[in-house]
């Protein structure tokens, strides 16, 4: 069965309530066709890649392009590298 890890969290910031819906597909390609379901109506997205794996960075860039094409026109997109504790094994440059 297809399932992604899902977490929801509601946070109050000043006078605004923000609802985070976090989908973790672990970068698996089989979720790609379902992606619009995950980001439909999203106002922001964080695309995460593994700093020790250049393939994940390439896939992350493709996700950013897809979000720019398909998601809400005003969506805010952040790109984040994880596994910073493995900096000695970094495979993706800072640029």
Buried (B, 14 or more C-beta within 10 A) or exposed (E): EEEBEEEEEEEEEEEEEEEEEEBEBEBEEEBBEEBEEBBEEBEBBEBBBBBBBEEBBEBBEEBBEBBEEEBBEEBEBEBEBEBEEEEEEBEBEEE
